[in-house]
Amino acid sequence: MILAVGCWLSICSVAVASPDDRPPNILFFIVDDLGWQDTSLRLHAQGPPHRDAYRTPQLERLAAEGITFTDAYASSPVCTPTRTSVMTGRSPQQNQISYWILHKDRDTGGPREGTTPPSWNVNGLQPDDVTLPRLLQKGGYLTIHAGKAHLGAKGTPGENPQNLGFDINIAGHAAGGPADYRGGRSFAKDPAKPGQSVWDIPGLEKYHGQQIYLTEALALESVAAIEQAHRQKKPFFLHFSPYAVHAPIIANERWLDHYSQLPKKEAAYATMIETVDRALGTLREALEQLQILDNTVIVFTSDNGGLSAHARNGPAHTHNHPLASGKGSALEGGTRIPLVIRWPGTVKAGRRSDIPVISHDHFPTLLEIAGVRCPREHDATVEGVSLVSLLQGKDHSVDPQRALFWHMPHFWGPRGPGIQPFSSIRKGPWKLIYYHHPQPQRVLFHLGQDVGEKTDMAAQQPQIRDQLSQLLGQHLRAVKAGLPRRNGTTIPYPDRMAESTKKPN
């Protein structure tokens, strides 16, 4: 065993440098598939029954010291589009990265049931793209990636995060999930032949055969990278992206006894969540020992809504209650996510905000915090807005009526509520979804009164429906977003269709 049970949080001590005027360090902690209700941090009075069992004291502590956003959104209901939007500040539809990627030149979101998606950037980000880590790197930061990358397709330069602006890459590659979370199985599909599967985790060979969980190994390696930046007296940007809590759902057996009241699969899932929270604690302890915690901005978030369509116990599509559905869906369960930001000396402790924000807001926000400018040409295409003034306490510096847009003209995996090709818009309390399949169809919800999206108001509120349709159509045309073809004919933009009376499946 490489680590004694309960002792993996200990950090090696490093000599502390005297304070200087360096810009703040940035720890961007983005969990994979972590749902809005997947922690012990309460974002709504209601919740699924198993929520009460979750143990995330480190996240609760972070929230008590920072700001919690109750209406934070992922840029997409699946991973790669959101992750590349964080990197660029642009929506998936403008990046043309509208679905998850894997192999070079292969479309992972192809035709289904008579609907064919538009052409899109199946290879993801590449070295000539402007990215957040590259800009921070040029601004003097040591840029560190740890864990899931999934930013560029296998067989392209973009599969290696170091080609996208990261100085250090810890276990990041093209695949979006791990073959296995257990070091005892070499994080591989076949532990006797690690590295043979596209899903096997690279670069962690020192942990092969050891009783350690993948999230734990990533945290330890990240601590070493933080210490390197400290020795070099450089600010760091750590993009900490544990593969957890993405499938396969595999228990961290250290913590299983905490969840004996849950069904086996949910108990395993809960240990994955707890392990992520403990990794947050490991990184925090390192910052404390180096005496740089108060000069570090910490962002904790997710890349899309929580998994609920399959691989879980209990009724499907209920794990994000009171939100409807989950990962892959146009409904709130597919895109609403946790977001907590700690910025000592700037963010008032214990704040909560219900102003809608979205993942591509992190790009301009972190650049402004770091004092790094975006090239003018790219800046003109950035859709995210800086949250710095909001973090400083100016609540209405970000317009609560700002329109947020989504566009995923692909099917994702299993079927379920809202899991079909769509475009959508939220503006204030109103949300319009334009389903592309099985035929063009618009539905309208008032999230302030109906967060579970149970009552379609499109027929009762035709003026609001048409106003939002116009804004959504204008946006899709402005960013040159393609629409699917249905039985060989491209469907119309949402503001250029006759309302159908037939509801989507």
N, C-alpha and C positions, 0 to 999 in steps of 0.2 A: 504494500500500500504506500502510495507516495505521500499521502497526507492523513493525519489522524482525524477521526470523525470529530467534527465541531471545531477543528483548529485550522481549517483552510483559510480563514479570514486573516491570519497573522501576516504581517508585511515586514519585509526586511527594512531595517533602518538605513537611512542615507543622510549624509551630512547636509545641513540646511544652509542654503546660500542666504546672504543678507537681502532684504527687500530692495526692489528696484522699480523702475517705471515701465516695466514691460506691460503690454496689453493683457487683458485677462485670458487665462486658459479657457478652453471650451471643451466640455464633455457632452457629446451628443449621443444619448443613450436611446437607441431605437429598437424596440422589441418587435419580433416577427409575429404577426397574427394576434397580438394582444388585444382583446376586446374591451369595450367601454366598461364592462362589468366584471372584468377578470382580475380585480385587485380588491384589497380591503379599503381602498380610498373610495368614499361614497360620493358618487356623482349624481345620484338620484335616490329618492326615498324608496322606490321599488327596486327589485332585483331578483334574479333567479335564486332558488333556494340554496344552491351550493356556494353562492357568493360569501355567505357568512363564515365559511370555513377557510377562506383564503388568508394567508399570512404575508403581508407586505409592509412591515413596520418601517423599513427604510424609505419606501415611497411615501408613506404617511408623514414621516419626519421631513422629507423634502418638501411636501406640500405645506406643512406647518411653517416652514421657513421661506416659502416662495409663493408663487401664484398658481392656482389651478384653473384650467379652462374647462368649463362644462360642455361647451359647444365647439370643440376642436374636431377637425376633419382631416382624414387622409385625402390625398389628391386622387386616389383611385381605390376601388374595393379589392384590388390585388396588388402584389408587392412591387415588382419592377417599375411600373409607372410612377408609383409614389416615391420610391427611392431615387429615381432619376430626376424627379421634380425637386426633391430636396437639394440635389446636386446642382441644378441649373436655375432654380427660381421660376421655372415655367411649367405650365400645366402639361399633363401627359398628351393632350391633344395637340398642343403646339410642338412638343418634342417629337410627336408622331410615334411615341413609345406608349402604345395604348394597351399592352397586354404583357404578361410575363414572358421571359425569353429563356432560351437554353442553348441550342446549337446554332452555329453560323448558318445564315441564310435559310433557316427553317421556321416556318410559321406555326407557332404553337396554338394559335387561335383561329383555325381554319373554318371552312364551311360547315354548317350543321342545319339540318331540318329546313332546307330550302333558303337559308339566309347565309350570304357570303360577306365577310367583313371587307372593308376597304384595305388597300395596301398600307403597310405601316413599317416602321423601322424595327425589323425583327432582330437586328444585331445590337441594339442598345447604344450606350455611350461609347465613344472612341476617343483616342488621344487628341484629336483636334477640337473637341468640344470644350467650351468654357465650363469649368466646374468649381464648386465651392472650395474643395481642398487645394486645387491648383492656385486659386487666387490667394488663399491663406498662406500657402507655401511661398508664393512670391512676396507676401507681406511679412515674411520672417518666421512663420510658424513651423514647428515640426508637426507634420501631418501623419496621423496614425489611423489605420483601419484595422478593426478586429472583428472577426466573425463573418456573418453573411454579407456578401457584396451584391451579386446578382445584378450587376450594372451593365455588363457587356457579355455577349454570347461566347460560348466556348468555341475556340478556333479563331477568335479575333483578338487584337491587342487589348480591347476593352475588358476582357475577362480578368486581367490582372489589375487590381486597384492602383498599383504603382504607375501604370500608364495613364491614370486619370487624375494624378496629382497627389497621391499619398506617398510619403517617404518610406513608411513602414507598412507592410501588409502581413497581418496575422490571420492565416487560415481563410482568407477570402478568395473566392474563385467564381466560376460562372453559375454554378448550381444554386438553387434557391432553398434547398433543404438538405439536411444531413442524412447519410445512410443510417447512422446510429449515433446516439449521444454518449455511449459508454467507452471510456478509454480502454477498458478490459477487452473490448472488441475492436480496438484501434480505430474507432469512429468510422468503421467500414462495413460495407455489405457483407464481404467475406473477410473476416479478421486474419485469415491466413494469407490473403493477397490484397493488402490495403493499397488503395490508389487505382484499382482496376475499374471501379464503377465511377460514373460521372458524379455520383452523389457522395463519394468518399471525401472526407475532409483532409485537405493538404496541409503540410507544414507543422503538424503537431506530433511528429514521430516520437519525441522524447516522452510523451505521455502514453504511448502504445503499451498495452498490457497492464496499465496502472488502474487502480480503482478510483477513478476521477471522472466527473461529469464534464461534458464539453463546455458548458457555460462557465464552470469553475476554472478550467484550463485557459479559456479566453481571458478571464479576469486576471489571472496570475500573469499571463504574458503581457497584458495591457499595463499592469503595474510596472513591469520591467521597462516598458516603453516610456511611461510617464517619468520614471526615474532617469532614463537616458536624456529626455528633454530637460529635466532639472539640472543634470550635470552639465549640459551644454548651455545652460542659462537661456533657453529659448522657450517662448510660450508654445503650448501644444494645442492641437485640435485632435481630439480622440473621437473617432466615429465608432462607437462601441455598439455592435450589432449582433447580439447572440442569435444563433439560429433558432433557439427557443423563442416562442412556444410552438413553433411550426411542427407539423407532423413529421416523423412518426411520434406518437405520444408514448414516451418511454419514461418510467419513473426514475427519479433520483432516490435510490433506496435509503439514503441517509435520513430522508424526511418523511417516509411513508407512514411512520407511526403517528404523525400529526393528523392524518386524514383517514383514520380507520372507519369513520362514520360515513364515508362517501363510497359510491360504487367504484369498482377497481379502476376503470378507465378514468373516471373523474379524479380519483385519488392520485393517479399518476400525473394527470394534468396539473393538479394543485401543487405537486412537488416541483414541477417545471417552473411554475410561477414563483414559488418560494425561492428556488435556486437563482432565478433572475434577480429577485429582490436582494438576496444575499450578495450577488455580484455587485449590485449598486453599493452595498455596504463595504465590500472589499475596496472598490475604487475610492469611495469616500475616505476610508481609513488611510489609504495611501496619501491622499491629498492632505489629510490632517497631520500625518507624520512628517510630511515635507513642509508643513506650515504654509500651504498654498491654497487651502480650501476656500478661503475668503477672497482669493483672486481667481476663482474659477466659476464660470457660468455653467450650470448643469441644466440640460434639457432632457426630459424623460418623455418618450412618446411611443407610438406604434406606427406600423406602415399600412394597416388596413383594419377593418373590423374583425371581431373575433370569429373563429371557426365555429360553425353551428350546423352545417348541412350534413356532415358525416363525421365519423371517427370519434364521436362523443357518446356518452350515455344520455338517456332521457329523450324526450321528444325533440326531433330536429327543429332547427330554426327558432329555438326559445332561449338559447344560452346568453343572449344579450338583453333580455327583458328589462325594462318595458320596450326597448327598441325591437323592431321587427327584423327577422332574418339575421344574416351575418355575412361573413367574408364572401365576396363575389356578387353581392346584391346591390341593387340601386337604392334599397331602403336603408334607413338610418343605421341598422346593425352592420351594414357593409362598409360604412365610411366614417361613422363617428368613433372617436378614439380618445384615450387618455392623453393629457398634455399637462405637465407640470414644469415650471421653470424657476430655478433658484439663481438669483443674482444678488449677492450680498452688497448692501450699501445702495442698492437701486430699487429692487423689488421689496415692497412692504410685506413683511411676513404674514402668512395666513390669508392672503387675498384670494378671492374667487372672481372669475369673470365669465359672463354668458355671451360675450361678443363672439360671433362666429369667426374662426380663423382656420387656415388650411396649411397643409404641409409645405407648399412652395413659399409660404411666408418666411420660413426659416432661413432661406438663402439671403435675402436682403437684411434680415434681422441680425444674423451672425456676422455678416460683413460690416455692418454699422458698428456693432459691439467691438469688433476687432480693429476698427479704423482702417479698413481695407476698401479701396474703391473697385467698383466693377467697371470693366471696359465699356465705353460709351455705346458701342454698337450692340453689345449683349444687353446692357442695361435697358436699352430701348425695347427689348423683347421680354423683360422680366414681368411676370404677372403677379408674383407675390408682393406683399407690402411689408415694410419694416414694422415690427411690433415694439420697437425700442421706446417710443413715446408712451405707448400703452403700459409697458413694463415700468416706466418711470412714474406712473400714476395718473396719466392723462387718459382717462377711460375712453373718451370719445375722439381720440386721435385716430382711431380706426373706426370707420363708419359701421355701425351695427346693421345698417341697411345695405352694405356692400354686397353685390351679387357674387356668389361662388358657383363655379361650374364644374361638371364632371362629364366624361365621355368615355365609354367603354363599349365599342361596337363589336363585342365578342361574347361568346358563351364562356362561362367558367364552369368546368367540371360538372358536378351534380346539378340537378334542377331544384328549384324551390322558390319561395316568394321573392320576386324582384331579381332573380338570378337569370338574366337574359340581356341581350344587347340593349344599351340605353344611352341616353344623354339626359342630364338633369341640371337644375338650377335651384339654389336657395337664395332668397332675398328677404331679409327680415324674418318673420315667422313663417313665410310661405315657401313651399317647395313644390316644384313641378318636375315630374319625371316623364320623359318622352321615350316610351318603349319602342324599339325597332322591330320586335318580333312578338307574336307571329304576324302582326300587321302594325303599322304606325298607330300609336295610341298615347294620349296624354292623360295623366292623372295628377291631381292637385291635393296637397295636404296643408293644413295649418298646424305647424309643429308646436306652437305655443299652447294649443288646445288638444293636440292629438299627436304626441310624440311617437306613439306606436303605429302611426300611419294606417289607421283602420277605416277612416271615412274619406272617400274620394269626393272632393268639393268642386271638381271641374265643371259639372253641369250647373251647380248653384252659383258659382263665381266665374262666369265666362269672361268677364273683363280682366280679372286678375290672371286667369289662365292664358288669355291672349297676350297680355302684357309680358308675362314671363316667357311665353313662347317666342315673342319677338326678340327679347333680350338674348335668349338662348340661341336662336337662329343667327342673330348678328354676331355673337361670340364665335360660334362654330365656323362661320364664313371668314371671320377676321383671322382666325388661327389656321385656316385651311384644313379643318378637320373633315376627314372623309366619312361618308355614311355608307352603311351596308347596302347590298343589293338583295332584293327579295324576289326570287324566281326570275332573276336576270334583269330586274329593273331597280335602279337606285331609288331608295325611299326619299321622300321630300324632307326638307328642313322643317322643324316643328312649327314655324310660322307660315309655312306654305302648304298646309295640308287641310283637307276637309275632315272635321271631327268624325271619327268612327263611333258607331254605337256598340261595337264588339269589344269586350274587355280582354286584356291579355290573360294568358293561362297563369 
